[in-house]
Amino acid sequence: MTAQHLLVIGGARSGKSRYAQQRAEATGLRRIFIATAQAFDAEMRDRIDRHRDDRGADWQTVECPMTLAEAVAAHAAPDAVLLVDCLTLWTSNLILSDSGCFAATTLLIDALGQADGPVILVTNEVGLGIVPDNALARRFRDEAGIVNQRIAAAVPEVQLLTAGIALRLKG
């Protein structure tokens, strides 16, 4: 791996996006935000707008709900830090489009291995709750858990965020 990559994992509203943004800004590099969210309703549009406002004008935003490996390959550079937010939404996009999560994650891991600059990836920990009551939700939980395991194994640093506090899991 040619650059130091970081996975930031935690529950909803745990502070992981803020932490990842601060880590990216601390690099002093040009900042590129790779957004995997899709605005299917007004609440999600508001959420996306709020995150964009929080980042400020110093960030370039790349919309990428599906082809994450390609976006990493296209934008990684020694003078830039990429912030991918988030792998959980990306996983749900893949599931809903009947795309293969395992193959897409393999491509992403390969892209990370070739990236010339640091990549910070944000994801939700979805395995700490109850077993979902329907097949789609169970599939999502399982796929997201596998994506998280594979990415965590592929990067040198993993931070768990809870209540706004980072706990180093790896690195």
C-alpha positions as CSV (number, residue, x, y, z in Angstrom):
1,M,0.0,0.0,0.0
2,T,1.5,3.3,-1.1
3,A,-0.4,5.6,1.3
4,Q,-1.8,5.5,4.8
5,H,-5.5,4.7,4.7
6,L,-7.9,4.9,7.6
7,L,-11.3,3.3,8.3
8,V,-13.6,5.2,10.7
9,I,-16.4,3.0,12.0
10,G,-19.2,3.7,14.5
11,G,-22.9,3.8,15.1
12,A,-25.3,6.4,13.9
13,R,-24.5,9.9,15.1
14,S,-21.3,8.7,16.8
15,G,-19.2,11.5,15.4
16,K,-17.4,9.5,12.7
17,S,-18.0,11.9,9.8
18,R,-16.8,14.9,11.9
19,Y,-13.7,12.9,13.1
20,A,-12.9,11.7,9.5
21,Q,-13.2,15.3,8.2
22,Q,-10.9,16.6,10.9
23,R,-8.3,13.9,10.1
24,A,-8.5,14.8,6.4
25,E,-8.2,18.5,7.1
26,A,-5.2,17.9,9.4
27,T,-3.2,16.4,6.5
28,G,-2.9,19.8,4.8
29,L,-3.6,18.1,1.5
30,R,-6.1,19.0,-1.2
31,R,-9.4,17.6,0.0
32,I,-11.8,15.5,-2.1
33,F,-15.1,14.2,-0.6
34,I,-16.5,11.1,-2.3
35,A,-20.2,11.0,-1.6
36,T,-22.1,7.7,-1.8
37,A,-25.5,9.0,-0.7
38,Q,-28.4,9.4,-3.0
39,A,-31.1,11.9,-2.2
40,F,-34.3,10.0,-2.7
41,D,-36.3,12.2,-0.4
42,A,-36.3,15.7,1.2
43,E,-34.9,14.6,4.5
44,M,-31.9,13.0,2.7
45,R,-31.4,16.1,0.5
46,D,-31.3,18.2,3.7
47,R,-28.8,15.9,5.3
48,I,-26.5,16.0,2.3
49,D,-26.8,19.8,2.1
50,R,-25.9,20.0,5.8
51,H,-22.9,17.8,5.4
52,R,-21.7,19.8,2.4
53,D,-22.1,23.1,4.3
54,D,-20.2,21.6,7.3
55,R,-17.3,20.8,4.9
56,G,-17.1,24.2,3.4
57,A,-15.9,25.5,0.0
58,D,-12.3,24.0,0.4
59,W,-13.7,20.6,-0.4
60,Q,-14.2,19.1,-3.9
61,T,-17.2,16.8,-3.9
62,V,-17.5,13.8,-6.2
63,E,-20.9,12.0,-6.3
64,C,-20.4,8.3,-6.5
65,P,-23.2,6.1,-5.3
66,M,-21.9,2.9,-7.0
67,T,-18.5,2.9,-8.8
68,L,-16.4,3.6,-5.7
69,A,-13.2,1.8,-6.8
70,E,-13.2,3.8,-10.1
71,A,-13.6,7.1,-8.2
72,V,-10.7,6.2,-5.8
73,A,-8.5,5.3,-8.8
74,A,-9.5,8.5,-10.7
75,H,-9.0,11.0,-7.8
76,A,-6.2,9.5,-5.6
77,A,-3.1,11.6,-5.8
78,P,0.0,12.4,-3.7
79,D,-1.3,16.0,-3.1
80,A,-4.8,14.9,-2.1
81,V,-6.7,13.2,0.6
82,L,-9.9,11.3,-0.3
83,L,-12.8,11.1,2.2
84,V,-15.3,8.4,1.3
85,D,-18.6,8.8,3.2
86,C,-19.9,6.2,3.5
87,L,-19.4,2.6,2.8
88,T,-22.7,1.6,4.4
89,L,-24.7,3.7,1.9
90,W,-22.5,2.3,-0.9
91,T,-23.3,-1.2,0.3
92,S,-27.1,-0.5,0.3
93,N,-26.8,1.0,-3.2
94,L,-25.1,-2.2,-4.4
95,I,-27.7,-4.4,-2.8
96,L,-30.6,-2.5,-4.2
97,S,-29.2,-2.5,-7.7
98,D,-28.4,-6.3,-7.5
99,S,-24.7,-5.6,-7.9
100,G,-22.2,-7.9,-6.2
101,C,-20.9,-6.5,-2.9
102,F,-18.0,-9.0,-2.7
103,A,-16.7,-8.2,-6.2
104,A,-17.2,-4.4,-5.8
105,T,-15.3,-4.6,-2.4
106,T,-12.5,-6.5,-4.0
107,L,-12.2,-3.8,-6.7
108,L,-12.2,-1.1,-3.9
109,I,-9.4,-2.9,-2.0
110,D,-7.4,-3.1,-5.2
111,A,-7.9,0.6,-5.8
112,L,-6.8,1.4,-2.2
113,G,-3.7,-0.7,-2.8
114,Q,-2.8,1.4,-5.9
115,A,-3.9,4.8,-4.4
116,D,-1.0,7.4,-4.4
117,G,-2.5,9.4,-1.5
118,P,-4.4,8.7,1.7
119,V,-8.0,7.6,1.7
120,I,-10.3,7.9,4.7
121,L,-13.3,5.7,4.6
122,V,-16.4,6.1,6.9
123,T,-18.8,3.3,7.7
124,N,-21.5,2.3,10.2
125,E,-21.1,-0.6,12.6
126,V,-24.4,-2.4,12.0
127,G,-23.8,-5.7,13.9
128,L,-24.3,-4.5,17.5
129,G,-28.1,-4.4,17.4
130,I,-30.9,-7.0,17.3
131,V,-31.3,-9.5,14.4
132,P,-33.4,-7.7,11.8
133,D,-36.9,-9.1,11.3
134,N,-36.8,-9.3,7.5
135,A,-34.6,-10.9,4.9
136,L,-33.5,-7.7,3.1
137,A,-32.5,-6.1,6.4
138,R,-30.6,-9.2,7.4
139,R,-28.9,-9.4,4.1
140,F,-27.9,-5.7,4.4
141,R,-26.5,-6.3,7.9
142,D,-24.5,-9.3,6.7
143,E,-23.2,-7.6,3.6
144,A,-22.2,-4.4,5.5
145,G,-20.4,-6.5,8.1
146,I,-18.4,-8.4,5.5
147,V,-17.5,-5.1,3.7
148,N,-16.4,-3.6,7.0
149,Q,-14.3,-6.7,7.9
150,R,-12.6,-6.7,4.5
151,I,-11.8,-3.0,4.4
152,A,-10.6,-3.1,8.0
153,A,-8.2,-5.9,7.1
154,A,-6.9,-4.0,4.1
155,V,-6.1,-0.6,5.7
156,P,-3.4,0.1,8.3
157,E,-5.6,2.1,10.7
158,V,-9.1,1.6,12.1
159,Q,-10.8,4.0,14.6
160,L,-14.0,3.2,16.3
161,L,-16.1,6.3,17.2
162,T,-18.6,6.2,20.0
163,A,-20.1,9.3,21.7
164,G,-17.7,11.4,19.8
165,I,-14.7,9.6,21.2
166,A,-12.2,7.7,19.0
167,L,-10.9,4.4,20.1
168,R,-8.0,3.0,18.0
169,L,-8.8,-0.6,17.0
170,K,-5.9,-1.0,14.6
171,G,-2.7,0.8,13.7
